[in-house]
Each structure stands twice: as structure tokens, then as C-alpha cells.
Amino acid sequence: MPRKVNYGVDCDDGDYDDYDDDYDAEDDVEAAEPKHETAKYNDKVRLWRCAICNYDNDESMTACDICEVIRNPVPGSIKRAGGGGGAKLFNSRYPNVTAAVTEIVKSSDKSSASMPKGKQGQQISDGSSASISKGRPGVDEGNQKKNGMVGTQSSDETSDSTPSTSKGKDRSVDYSSSSTNTGESLGLTGNLNEMSLSDKSGKSYKASAKRHKSSAQYQPDKWMLPCKSENALTQLNLAIVGHVDSGKSTLSGRLLHLLGRITQKQMLKYEKEAKLQGKGSFAYAWALDESPEERERGITMTVAVAYFDSKKYHVVVIDSPGHKDFVPNMISGSTQADAAILVIDASVGGFEAGMDSKGQTREHALLIRSFGVDQIIVAVNKMDSVEYSKDRFDLIRTQLGTFLHSCGFKDSLVSWIPLSAVENQNLVAAPSDIRFSSWYRGPYLLDAIDSLQPPTRDFSKPLLMPICDVVISSSQGQVSACGKLEAGALQSGLKVLVIPSGDVGTVRSLERDSKACDVARAGDNVTVSLLGIDGSNVMTGGVLCHPDFPVAVARHFELKVLMLDLEIPLVIGSQLEFHGHHAKEAARVVKIISALDSKTGKVTKKAPRRLTSKQSAVIEVLLDGPVCMEEFTNCRALGRVFLRTSGKTIAVGIITRIMEDQE
């Protein structure tokens, strides 16, 4: 049976006026809970008074819990007014705090020298590295800004002082929050951009907020690579797109019924229910449009997923909504596509409505090409309404073919299939109607699907799975993430990193095509049941990835975009919707860097004041909140973006650079 996936609703009416430029994407990561406390601490609680705010802190605290001034700085490691080595502990933007700390530096020299070995809590050097043996390890970057404190200067290199560990113990987490972990040591590097946790057992967890390992360093295990089997079918994710009322759901339902995925008993039930509501022609569409609202309105609103097998492929059908109000849902669902069927209404007026400037035939074709899909089947549906006229088919092919060529589709990768879903003409067999078969000698739809080239998969790259849906079972206390594996592989018991929360969990079980499986590889649509993860930390638009190869989380991007049809020119300050894979966030244009020649890509004008239709440009956008994205050169699936406003897609492009927020 088809499975319905809800990717959310349009957010064109959202309020995008309020922005917080000082927001850091990594401020919200929760700290790890302490596993145990020493017996000495439990027997008696000792206090020490902060020299700045006079707050009484616990003896185990190495920094004040209120103002976070370090209790006992190591002598000679702090840069004083008179010069000397060492890294600057406090930023010059906060002279009141810096002056106060300078007064206690001298007195701290003696106290730290008299401390027992292992209690000299903080070491700060030119490499911006610090080590805290016990107690609260300091503050994260976001809290430093709020409290008027700035930590050590940032460093792009990971500290080499972290003890080496056995294989499988290292976990790389892309965030910069601090941790509260009594009994464990914590290393801080450069404003907590680089962090390593280690304990006596030798376990080590490393976190990088800005940079992570290159995927070129990744070596996959043997089980991650597919086994060569003669009988195995290649999975093909096939998006069904097109203008509203072109017959997408009816075509999908009819195809599933003909191939045995919908039983005759179920089909009779749909026909009876449709006739009772006076919509007998919608019976096949109801196989995928399952919600009462969709059936009442007669349109697809969310993305439906179904499966069938052809001679060559295991096909995953992604039935997308065609109404303009639900284009964001279409974007979120069809980003998983390897190929697409563009359904065209051949009736008089139907094709013209889709090709209008406000029609979704044009918009869907542009979006599909922007997803990276280069193979497309144009299914000219409802040929029975024009009595299978060859002239009508040729007219549609000529006009639409010119537009598809302008979108970047190659003529050799575009298949044209006239058909009628309602009358079952040219779907899984050659047409039987004499009016049709008298002039058409080409392939039928199922044959055209088998003629598509198999998609390439990134089996040898680190795990990467954008999350399209989250299922939380309160009764069983588990959370499941749904999505398409863009790279790598999964199996039960494997450790995965959830971004943007930064939590590391364990794969409990896997489901592929609603059936349990042991291993899932790149290209598979899976449901991953997770252990050790709070359900609130797994969200649509997030990413499951390899713990040592985290995905970037940011809100400031440099984009290379192609402007589509604009009613109002794009200027600095323009409010937009930012769409990437399954992530969606309000955004605004903060800079127009240059205008480009559409053919050569060379800069034609620097810092133009505005952008108009059909222009290519490089711009900077700032998002209202952080999203999980990557530069296009590193990951194509997470590097494509779409900009919308007022219910219309105005630009498509790629991420050329992930930029740090400017203070």
C-alpha cells in the first residue's frame, strides 16, 4: 500500500522581519550528564568565592558559575599588559572584565603552584588549547556573548593532546557547546570550536564546529559495498510531477493496480467510496490520496510514496502535489528523485494552463532539473479527450520540447509517451485503440521506465541521510527517522550522529519499503529506528551522518543562483524562503556580490543594486535559523538551494561557500 509522507505546508505568510545576527548555530546543544561524582565531594561540600562577583561556588568548579571567571589561571599562560607569551584570555571588547582578571592573576600564581598534581585546572597556550580536569569546563560561545565574556582565540587545528583510542571509539560532533561532566577531562580549542572529551577508559569524542574531516579520508567497510547479484533489481526513485489536475495520482494509481500492487478488492472499495461522493473518476487517485481533505478537494496536498517492480528496476513512486500552494511539499519530496515523469494534460486548455506563467508545468520542470535530475519521461496524459490526435501530440511536443531544452534537458534523455491513464492506453502494453495505434509505434510507459539509465550511488562515501519525516512512538519510547540514503550504508547496531542536535545514537532497526531489513545502502528509502536519542532532537530537515564526518550547520551562505521570472527585482533586504533538501527557513538577502554571464559564468558587473529575471548572480543570504547544508562541491544533495517568495519560486542555485556569521 502507498505510504503517505507529510513534508509540511507552505510558509509564504511567515513573519521574516525579526533576525538575530548574533545567533550561533551551535549554542543549543545539550551538555552530557555527569556519570558520577567523587566520594570526597559527596561527603562535604566546599565553597570558594569569586573575586569578581563574590558568588560562592562549589569547590569542584574551576570557573565562576555566574561570571565564569577562571578560578586559578596558570602562571605565565595569560598575556599581560606588559607583553609576554601565551594566548589572550579575554577580548579587548570587554575591558571591565579584563582589568578585573588582571588583578587576580598575580595572586593566582601562588595558589596554582601549591595545588596538588591534577588539580591545576586550566592551561591556555598560543594554540588556544585548554584542559580542565574536573568540574564545570567553561561556557559556550553563545553564553560568552550574552555574559560579556569571550574565551580563548579560535584555532582551526584540532588539539593533538587528545589520547589516541581504539577503532570505533572516536566520535566527531559538529557543535561547540560546553559540557558538564564531573570525573572526565575536557579540552577546549579556540572559542570551543574544537573540543575533545576523554576519560580514563580511553574513550574520546571530538567535536568540530567549523571544519571536519575530508570524505577522501574515509574508508568503507566491505559490508557497505553492494554485493553483485544477477537477480537483484536496482532501485529507482521516480518522481511524478506536473500541473494540477493533469492526472498524476490517477496515473500512479492505475499503474500500481495494473502491476498488482493494489488488489482488486481494494480497487472496488475505492470505486465505491468515490461514487458515493460523486467523484467516480477519482477512484485510482484515491489509492494515493488517502486523507479526507485531499479526497474532498480532489487534489494531492502531501507526497505519497508507493512501490512496484519492473523488469529492470525496483521503482519507488514519489507522487508529488501539483497545486501551487503545495510546491514546498513537492520540493521536499522530489529532491529524492533519480528520474521523473512530467505529466501533461493533453486536453484543449489544459496544456496551455500548465505552460502559463503561473502554471506548475514550467515550475516543476525547472525544479526537477535543479534537483540534478537529467532523465525525464514526458507522459502526455488524457489523449482520449482529444481522440488520440497526432497533431495535438506533435504540438505539445514542439512547444514543451523547446522549453525543456532551455531548462537544460538533453533531447536524448527526454522520452515522449502519449497515453490515457483512465482508459489504460499505452501504460504497460502497446495501445489497443485503433485511433492511437494507427500512428504511434513507440514504447509504452513501463518500457520507457526500464529504458532509463541506472543512477550512480555513493556507496564508498561516509553516511549521509537527510531526514524527511520523523515518527515518535510514545508507547514504545523510540524515535524513527525516514529518508533517502544519499551516501554510505546503515546496519543495526551502527553509531550515527544526528545533526543539528549533535547527539550520537545507535541504529536499533531498519525498514526498507515498509519491510524490515538488515542493511541499507545509498539510494534506499529507509526508516531508521534510533536508540539513545531524545525524540525532540530529531527533526525534519536534519541529517543522519557518520560521527567522524559531521555535516555543517550554518545560517549564512554564499549562493550562485539563476533568477527565474521575477515580478519585483531582487534587492538587498529582500525577504525569501530558503529551501534545501527537506530543510526550510526564512531568509533575507544581505549582499549581491556580482552579476554573471549566463553562458560563460564570468562576472559582468560587481555589486549590482538589483537582479531581474533570467539573470545569474552570486549573492549572500542570512537565514533566520541554522540549517544542515554543505557546499555543492562537497555534497550535491545538500548543496542545492531554492529561493521562493509570495508562493512562487524565484531562483534556483547552489551553495558555493558556507560563511561564518560576522560579529
Stockholm file with secondary structure:
# STOCKHOLM 1.0

chainA/1-663         MPRKVNYGVDCDDGDYDDYDDDYDAEDDVEAAEPKHETAKYNDKVRLWRCAICNYDNDESMTACDICEVIRNPVPGSIKRAGGGGGAKLFNSRYPNVTAAVTEIVKSSDKSSASMPKGKQGQQISDGSSASISKGRPGVDEGNQKKNGMVGTQSSDETSDSTPSTSKGKDRSVDYSSSSTNTGESLGLTGNLNEMSLSDKSGKSYKASAKRHKSSAQYQPDKWMLPCKSENALTQLNLAIVGHVDSGKSTLSGRLLHLLGRITQKQMLKYEKEAKLQGKGSFAYAWALDESPEERERGITMTVAVAYFDSKKYHVVVIDSPGHKDFVPNMISGSTQADAAILVIDASVGGFEAGMDSKGQTREHALLIRSFGVDQIIVAVNKMDSVEYSKDRFDLIRTQLGTFLHSCGFKDSLVSWIPLSAVENQNLVAAPSDIRFSSWYRGPYLLDAIDSLQPPTRDFSKPLLMPICDVVISSSQGQVSACGKLEAGALQSGLKVLVIPSGDVGTVRSLERDSKACDVARAGDNVTVSLLGIDGSNVMTGGVLCHPDFPVAVARHFELKVLMLDLEIPLVIGSQLEFHGHHAKEAARVVKIISALDSKTGKVTKKAPRRLTSKQSAVIEVLLDGPVCMEEFTNCRALGRVFLRTSGKTIAVGIITRIMEDQE
#=GR chainA/1-663 SS CCEEECCCCCCTTCCCCCCCTTCCTTTTCCCCCCCCCCHHHHHCCCEEECTTTCCEEETTCSBCTTTCCBSSCCTTCBCBTTBCSSBCSSCTTCHHHHHHHHHHHHHHHHHHHTSCTTCCCCCCCTTCEEEECSSCCCCCHHHHHHHTCCCSCCCSSCCTTSCCCCTTCCEEECCCCCCCCTTSEEEEETTTTEEEEECTTCCEEEEESSCCCCGGGCCCCGGGSCCCCTTCCEEEEEEEEESTTSSHHHHHHHHHHHTTSSCHHHHHHHHHHHHHTTCGGGTTGGGTCCSHHHHHHTSCCSEEEEEEECSSEEEEEEECCCSGGGHHHHHHHHTTCSEEEEEEECSTTHHHHHHSTTCHHHHHHHHHHHTTCCCEEEEEECGGGGTTCHHHHHHHHHHHHHHHHHHTCCGGGEEEEECBTTTTBSSSSCCCCHHHHTTCCSCCHHHHHHTSCCCCCBTTSCCEEECCEEEEETTTTEEEEEEECCBSEEETTCEEEEETTTEEEEEEEEEETTEEESEEETTCEEEEEEESCCGGGCCTTCEEECTTSCCCEEEEEEEEEEECCCSSCEETTCEEEEEETTEEEEEEEEEEEEEECTTTCCEEEESCSEECTTCEEEEEEEEEEEEECCCTTTCSTTTEEEEEETTEEEEEEEEEEECCCCC
#=GC SS_cons         CCEEECCCCCCTTCCCCCCCTTCCTTTTCCCCCCCCCCHHHHHCCCEEECTTTCCEEETTCSBCTTTCCBSSCCTTCBCBTTBCSSBCSSCTTCHHHHHHHHHHHHHHHHHHHTSCTTCCCCCCCTTCEEEECSSCCCCCHHHHHHHTCCCSCCCSSCCTTSCCCCTTCCEEECCCCCCCCTTSEEEEETTTTEEEEECTTCCEEEEESSCCCCGGGCCCCGGGSCCCCTTCCEEEEEEEEESTTSSHHHHHHHHHHHTTSSCHHHHHHHHHHHHHTTCGGGTTGGGTCCSHHHHHHTSCCSEEEEEEECSSEEEEEEECCCSGGGHHHHHHHHTTCSEEEEEEECSTTHHHHHHSTTCHHHHHHHHHHHTTCCCEEEEEECGGGGTTCHHHHHHHHHHHHHHHHHHTCCGGGEEEEECBTTTTBSSSSCCCCHHHHTTCCSCCHHHHHHTSCCCCCBTTSCCEEECCEEEEETTTTEEEEEEECCBSEEETTCEEEEETTTEEEEEEEEEETTEEESEEETTCEEEEEEESCCGGGCCTTCEEECTTSCCCEEEEEEEEEEECCCSSCEETTCEEEEEETTEEEEEEEEEEEEEECTTTCCEEEESCSEECTTCEEEEEEEEEEEEECCCTTTCSTTTEEEEEETTEEEEEEEEEEECCCCC
//
